[in-house]
Amino acid sequence: MFLKRFALAALAAAPFFCASMPANAEGLLTELRIGVLDHDSDLLRTRHETGDPDINIEARFASPDFLSWAFAPNPLIGANINTGNGTSLAYAGLGWTFYLTDDFFTDFTFGGAIHDGETTTPSSGSRQYGCSVSFHESFSLGYDLDKHNAIMVSVDHMSNASLCDENDGLTNLGIRYAYRF
């Protein structure tokens, strides 16, 4: 519970931190995203966890030269913090953005996550994730409002790819805002 409160306090402070950062395209931090996700969304399958939303925050960094062979993905770190008693997770990975038109884009991420959900003993209000460490993927469709601001609809998924005995997985749907430096 302390970790969730700390993460929520850090999330609340993020806009003030961002406002003090230089808008410099050559900096290490290239983009910040924040959003609200429908936790364990029942639009895709039966919800087993809380209906309390997740707050998503994600930081993206400049693509290092050695990743140019892989379409120059951006390293990223992020978190989905559940506002109730549902599973929260922290993740890291790589993200690729591809433009469909001048303003519309699609975005894919792949990496790993660590979560605080149930791994062995499910209850009526939880899923059984099997492992504390899992894979994390997301897909977004977005629109650039201008040079620095974008909005996107996102699907966020975590599962262990059946590397552990149980593999319920967690899928969230939502909307996110991005600010590019």
C-alpha positions as a LaTeX table, in Angstrom:
\begin{tabular}{lrrr}
\hline
Residue & $x$ (\AA) & $y$ (\AA) & $z$ (\AA) \\
\hline
Met1 & 0.00 & 0.00 & 0.00 \\
Phe2 & 2.93 & 2.36 & 0.76 \\
Leu3 & 4.27 & 1.75 & $-2.76$ \\
Lys4 & 0.92 & 2.74 & $-4.35$ \\
Arg5 & 0.74 & 5.92 & $-2.25$ \\
Phe6 & 4.32 & 6.82 & $-3.13$ \\
Ala7 & 3.65 & 6.18 & $-6.83$ \\
Leu8 & 0.48 & 8.29 & $-6.76$ \\
Ala9 & 2.37 & 11.16 & $-5.07$ \\
Ala10 & 5.10 & 10.93 & $-7.72$ \\
Leu11 & 2.42 & 10.95 & $-10.42$ \\
Ala12 & 0.85 & 14.07 & $-8.93$ \\
Ala13 & 4.25 & 15.81 & $-8.95$ \\
Ala14 & 5.06 & 14.82 & $-12.56$ \\
Pro15 & 3.44 & 17.87 & $-14.28$ \\
Phe16 & 5.52 & 20.24 & $-12.13$ \\
Phe17 & 8.68 & 18.31 & $-12.96$ \\
Cys18 & 7.82 & 18.37 & $-16.68$ \\
Ala19 & 7.16 & 22.12 & $-16.67$ \\
Ser20 & 10.72 & 22.71 & $-15.42$ \\
Met21 & 12.37 & 20.52 & $-18.09$ \\
Pro22 & 13.83 & 22.18 & $-21.18$ \\
Ala23 & 11.88 & 21.54 & $-24.40$ \\
Asn24 & 15.00 & 20.26 & $-26.13$ \\
Ala25 & 14.81 & 17.64 & $-28.88$ \\
Glu26 & 18.39 & 16.58 & $-28.13$ \\
Gly27 & 17.74 & 15.71 & $-24.48$ \\
Leu28 & 17.62 & 12.24 & $-23.01$ \\
Leu29 & 13.90 & 12.45 & $-22.10$ \\
Thr30 & 11.88 & 12.82 & $-25.31$ \\
Glu31 & 8.27 & 12.24 & $-24.25$ \\
Leu32 & 5.99 & 11.88 & $-21.24$ \\
Arg33 & 2.62 & 10.14 & $-21.35$ \\
Ile34 & $-0.18$ & 10.07 & $-18.81$ \\
Gly35 & $-3.56$ & 8.40 & $-19.03$ \\
Val36 & $-6.51$ & 6.62 & $-17.48$ \\
Leu37 & $-7.06$ & 2.92 & $-18.18$ \\
Asp38 & $-10.09$ & 0.68 & $-17.61$ \\
His39 & $-8.48$ & $-1.90$ & $-15.30$ \\
Asp40 & $-9.02$ & $-5.56$ & $-16.33$ \\
Ser41 & $-11.41$ & $-4.25$ & $-18.95$ \\
Asp42 & $-14.66$ & $-6.16$ & $-19.35$ \\
Leu43 & $-14.91$ & $-4.98$ & $-22.96$ \\
Leu44 & $-12.60$ & $-7.86$ & $-23.93$ \\
Arg45 & $-13.44$ & $-10.59$ & $-21.38$ \\
Thr46 & $-15.06$ & $-11.06$ & $-17.99$ \\
Arg47 & $-13.59$ & $-8.69$ & $-15.40$ \\
His48 & $-12.19$ & $-10.47$ & $-12.32$ \\
Glu49 & $-10.49$ & $-7.55$ & $-10.61$ \\
Thr50 & $-11.71$ & $-4.18$ & $-9.45$ \\
Gly51 & $-13.38$ & $-1.73$ & $-11.80$ \\
Asp52 & $-11.30$ & 1.07 & $-10.25$ \\
Pro53 & $-9.27$ & 2.75 & $-13.00$ \\
Asp54 & $-5.51$ & 2.66 & $-13.46$ \\
Ile55 & $-3.45$ & 5.80 & $-13.77$ \\
Asn56 & $-0.77$ & 5.26 & $-16.42$ \\
Ile57 & 2.45 & 7.24 & $-16.59$ \\
Glu58 & 5.25 & 6.58 & $-19.05$ \\
Ala59 & 8.57 & 8.23 & $-19.90$ \\
Arg60 & 10.28 & 7.72 & $-23.26$ \\
Phe61 & 13.90 & 8.35 & $-24.01$ \\
Ala62 & 16.00 & 9.08 & $-27.09$ \\
Ser63 & 16.73 & 6.00 & $-29.18$ \\
Pro64 & 20.40 & 5.01 & $-28.87$ \\
Asp65 & 22.36 & 4.66 & $-32.10$ \\
Phe66 & 22.93 & 0.93 & $-31.58$ \\
Leu67 & 19.16 & 0.32 & $-31.99$ \\
Ser68 & 18.94 & 1.97 & $-35.42$ \\
Trp69 & 18.88 & $-1.50$ & $-37.08$ \\
Ala70 & 15.55 & $-2.18$ & $-35.25$ \\
Phe71 & 13.73 & 0.92 & $-36.61$ \\
Ala72 & 15.11 & 3.10 & $-33.78$ \\
Pro73 & 12.78 & 2.21 & $-30.89$ \\
Asn74 & 12.61 & 4.46 & $-27.84$ \\
Pro75 & 13.54 & 2.94 & $-24.47$ \\
Leu76 & 10.74 & 3.53 & $-21.97$ \\
Ile77 & 9.71 & 3.08 & $-18.36$ \\
Gly78 & 6.21 & 3.31 & $-16.97$ \\
Ala79 & 3.64 & 2.24 & $-14.45$ \\
Asn80 & $-0.06$ & 1.38 & $-14.23$ \\
Ile81 & $-1.17$ & 2.35 & $-10.74$ \\
Asn82 & $-4.56$ & 1.00 & $-9.75$ \\
Thr83 & $-6.62$ & 3.50 & $-7.75$ \\
Gly84 & $-8.33$ & 0.72 & $-5.75$ \\
Asn85 & $-7.24$ & $-2.75$ & $-4.65$ \\
Gly86 & $-6.40$ & $-4.10$ & $-8.10$ \\
Thr87 & $-3.04$ & $-5.10$ & $-9.52$ \\
Ser88 & $-0.50$ & $-2.34$ & $-10.17$ \\
Leu89 & 2.59 & $-2.79$ & $-12.29$ \\
Ala90 & 5.83 & $-1.13$ & $-13.31$ \\
Tyr91 & 7.30 & $-1.82$ & $-16.73$ \\
Ala92 & 10.25 & $-1.11$ & $-19.00$ \\
Gly93 & 10.83 & $-1.86$ & $-22.66$ \\
Leu94 & 11.05 & $-0.44$ & $-26.14$ \\
Gly95 & 8.46 & 1.55 & $-28.10$ \\
Trp96 & 8.02 & 2.06 & $-31.83$ \\
Thr97 & 5.92 & 4.84 & $-33.38$ \\
Phe98 & 4.89 & 4.70 & $-37.04$ \\
Tyr99 & 2.99 & 7.50 & $-38.79$ \\
Leu100 & 0.00 & 6.53 & $-40.92$ \\
Thr101 & $-0.53$ & 10.15 & $-42.10$ \\
Asp102 & 1.01 & 13.48 & $-41.09$ \\
Asp103 & $-1.01$ & 13.47 & $-37.85$ \\
Phe104 & $-2.25$ & 9.89 & $-37.21$ \\
Phe105 & 0.14 & 7.31 & $-35.82$ \\
Thr106 & 0.27 & 3.82 & $-34.38$ \\
Asp107 & 2.49 & 2.84 & $-31.49$ \\
Phe108 & 3.72 & $-0.56$ & $-30.25$ \\
Thr109 & 5.69 & $-1.43$ & $-27.13$ \\
Phe110 & 7.29 & $-4.61$ & $-25.86$ \\
Gly111 & 9.16 & $-5.28$ & $-22.64$ \\
Gly112 & 8.89 & $-6.66$ & $-19.14$ \\
Ala113 & 6.82 & $-5.84$ & $-16.06$ \\
Ile114 & 6.76 & $-6.54$ & $-12.36$ \\
His115 & 3.41 & $-6.44$ & $-10.54$ \\
Asp116 & 1.86 & $-6.73$ & $-7.09$ \\
Gly117 & $-0.99$ & $-9.08$ & $-8.12$ \\
Glu118 & $-1.78$ & $-12.61$ & $-6.97$ \\
Thr119 & 0.59 & $-15.28$ & $-8.29$ \\
Thr120 & $-0.62$ & $-18.53$ & $-6.69$ \\
Thr121 & $-3.94$ & $-18.26$ & $-4.86$ \\
Pro122 & $-6.74$ & $-16.55$ & $-6.77$ \\
Ser123 & $-9.67$ & $-14.99$ & $-4.99$ \\
Ser124 & $-13.04$ & $-13.93$ & $-6.30$ \\
Gly125 & $-11.60$ & $-10.41$ & $-6.80$ \\
Ser126 & $-8.31$ & $-11.22$ & $-8.51$ \\
Arg127 & $-6.67$ & $-13.01$ & $-11.39$ \\
Gln128 & $-3.93$ & $-15.59$ & $-10.97$ \\
Tyr129 & $-0.81$ & $-14.30$ & $-12.72$ \\
Gly130 & 1.57 & $-17.19$ & $-11.92$ \\
Cys131 & 4.76 & $-15.07$ & $-11.83$ \\
Ser132 & 5.59 & $-11.66$ & $-10.40$ \\
Val133 & 7.65 & $-10.87$ & $-13.48$ \\
Ser134 & 5.84 & $-10.90$ & $-16.82$ \\
Phe135 & 5.93 & $-9.58$ & $-20.36$ \\
His136 & 4.29 & $-6.23$ & $-21.10$ \\
Glu137 & 2.95 & $-5.06$ & $-24.46$ \\
Ser138 & 0.82 & $-2.16$ & $-25.61$ \\
Phe139 & $-0.76$ & $-0.86$ & $-28.80$ \\
Ser140 & $-2.02$ & 2.66 & $-29.39$ \\
Leu141 & $-3.69$ & 4.65 & $-32.14$ \\
Gly142 & $-2.97$ & 8.33 & $-31.80$ \\
Tyr143 & $-3.44$ & 11.79 & $-33.23$ \\
Asp144 & $-0.95$ & 14.68 & $-33.05$ \\
Leu145 & $-2.72$ & 17.81 & $-31.86$ \\
Asp146 & 0.39 & 19.84 & $-32.66$ \\
Lys147 & 4.19 & 19.51 & $-32.54$ \\
His148 & 4.28 & 18.71 & $-28.81$ \\
Asn149 & 0.87 & 17.27 & $-27.89$ \\
Ala150 & $-0.87$ & 14.03 & $-28.86$ \\
Ile151 & $-3.85$ & 11.97 & $-27.70$ \\
Met152 & $-4.21$ & 8.23 & $-28.12$ \\
Val153 & $-6.45$ & 5.23 & $-27.45$ \\
Ser154 & $-4.41$ & 2.39 & $-25.95$ \\
Val155 & $-4.60$ & $-1.32$ & $-25.16$ \\
Asp156 & $-2.16$ & $-2.44$ & $-22.47$ \\
His157 & $-1.46$ & $-6.12$ & $-21.73$ \\
Met158 & 0.64 & $-8.07$ & $-19.23$ \\
Ser159 & 1.11 & $-11.86$ & $-19.12$ \\
Asn160 & 3.85 & $-14.42$ & $-18.60$ \\
Ala161 & 3.41 & $-16.20$ & $-21.98$ \\
Ser162 & 2.75 & $-19.48$ & $-20.11$ \\
Leu163 & 6.25 & $-19.52$ & $-18.61$ \\
Cys164 & 4.61 & $-20.11$ & $-15.21$ \\
Asp165 & 1.87 & $-22.59$ & $-14.30$ \\
Glu166 & $-0.85$ & $-19.94$ & $-14.27$ \\
Asn167 & $-1.22$ & $-17.19$ & $-16.88$ \\
Asp168 & $-4.47$ & $-15.22$ & $-16.50$ \\
Gly169 & $-2.93$ & $-12.01$ & $-17.87$ \\
Leu170 & $-4.25$ & $-8.49$ & $-17.44$ \\
Thr171 & $-5.62$ & $-6.28$ & $-20.23$ \\
Asn172 & $-6.46$ & $-2.60$ & $-19.79$ \\
Leu173 & $-8.03$ & $-0.16$ & $-22.26$ \\
Gly174 & $-7.91$ & 3.59 & $-22.06$ \\
Ile175 & $-6.94$ & 7.01 & $-23.26$ \\
Arg176 & $-3.56$ & 8.69 & $-22.89$ \\
Tyr177 & $-2.07$ & 12.12 & $-23.48$ \\
Ala178 & 1.53 & 12.57 & $-24.68$ \\
Tyr179 & 3.80 & 15.58 & $-24.40$ \\
Arg180 & 6.88 & 15.53 & $-26.65$ \\
Phe181 & 9.89 & 17.67 & $-25.80$ \\
\hline
\end{tabular}
